[in-house]
Amino acid sequence: MSGVTWSPSEREVERRRVRRRDRTRGAVIATSVTLLVVVVLVWLVTSSPGWPRVRETFLSWPDAKASFPEIAKGFWTNVKLFLIAEPLILVIGILVAVTRSTVSPWLTPVRAAAVLYTDLLRGVPTLLVVVLLALGVPALRLTGVTTSLFWLTLVALVLSYGAYVAEVVRAGIESVHPSQIASAQALALSRHQTMRHVVLPQALRRVAPPLLNDFVSLQKDTALVSAVGVFEALFAAQDYGNYNFNYTPLLVAAAFFVALTIPLARFTDWLGRRAVRRERGR
Amino acid sequence: MTSPVISARGLRKTYGDRVVLDGIDLDIHQHDVVCLIGSSGSGKSTLLRCLDLLEEIDDGVIELDGREVSDPHVDPRAVRREIGMVFQAYNLFPHLSVLANCTLAPVRVHGTPADEAAARALELLERFGLGDKADAHPDQLSGGQQQRAALVRALCTGPRVLLLDEITAALDPELVGEVLEMVRAEAEAGMTMVLATHEMAFAREVATSVCFLDRGRILEQGPPGEVLTAPREERTRQFLRRVLPG
């Protein structure tokens, strides 16, 4: 009724005009400041004394084009490593985190193993885990265990990152307010059901940003497997550089990694916003 | 009559299609205790939030000491420095002790020296029976104690006006008294207050003026003796019948 007949007062019309003008001014400031910073940065870099030499060895278009197919082929290995490792890491991380938050006396050895696992694998550099597994496991000459470097390095990445993710998930579990657990118990949910239906969903939503951070980090760390000679993007780029004395392929490889991580970052931003919208009713 | 401390004219606020405030006119003079009553959803809380510039209004004018503060170029923080607000859910900062909750704004916003701010906060906590809770964290306190601490936090900045948003609505009945006692003491000391409340007995006793809000409008306003005992409007009567016992 009144919503139909209402029309803004003169003061409100004026206020809207002022807000609009302020917004426009804000946009102009944002654009010009950004442009200025970019221009200054470009000028600083291109006017440095070593710039011509750097441009030749790092920004050679022909070398970029020539190395592209091999790097793209190598990068497919990175993508495969990452796509297979990610779900496995998530599963291990959640299992270890949930194990650490159990209280049953029967599970004490399992809990101890979970603590030992996170302590050890978070302590050892990922590169070292990769090298140890890739060189050590084949040396054992076990029957039935793969000697494929791809799979061994994949396991190394999963073990190393599983420990990190477990700690992130555990922090999320501990951040859920005790009153939530109390009200789940009041509904007679079992400990397992409480964890599965009440605690974990809230915990995982809350730790989504740091989890993504770890996954972005993992995407980059798939390049560590080049240390034992797995043919991936960095390996292909270095290979080309060593033969042609030009480092442009390194930048090409870097571009591949960036192109993969940025969409993932936007995706999590979107997930986070959607969660907020749903829970707070916009 | 002196000019009002806070004055609202033609206040309008919508959320999407829903009109929450529909042309509110309200004057609050110094030492006034204005009680906003009305069913939930009538706009009481939104009105308080608009007065503290926590919500952007869709039309109308808000003035503080005769100066328009609903102007987009007014710094809302300068306005909020003059106003204290207490919420239904206490909203104490759980990571700070009660004392630190109370000294945060005086020290960081008002530039009061830390020892001075602490002395004043302790004095107020003492006066309202929380002297021994100064070093406790909010979650260790009862609801009533938390809300009293929240009131002390609001008082510590020496506000000219206090906005209280249903501050007893989340409390056990037996804890309501201790909080209202504190509000009464402040009212008697001459604090200017606007409170949204469901405590009709308290409103009758303490208010200088009662506003009945209905669908975003002030349907009826006057001294509590009039509005609460002999309301003019049928809707006010209906509301009072629902909330008053007997």
Boltz contact constraints between the chains, C-beta under 6 A:
constraints:
  - contact:
      token1: [A, 2]
      token2: [B, 22]
      max_distance: 6.0
  - contact:
      token1: [A, 3]
      token2: [B, 19]
      max_distance: 6.0
  - contact:
      token1: [A, 8]
      token2: [B, 59]
      max_distance: 6.0
  - contact:
      token1: [A, 9]
      token2: [B, 59]
      max_distance: 6.0
  - contact:
      token1: [A, 11]
      token2: [B, 61]
      max_distance: 6.0
  - contact:
      token1: [A, 12]
      token2: [B, 59]
      max_distance: 6.0
  - contact:
      token1: [A, 15]
      token2: [B, 72]
      max_distance: 6.0
  - contact:
      token1: [A, 18]
      token2: [B, 72]
      max_distance: 6.0
  - contact:
      token1: [A, 19]
      token2: [B, 72]
      max_distance: 6.0
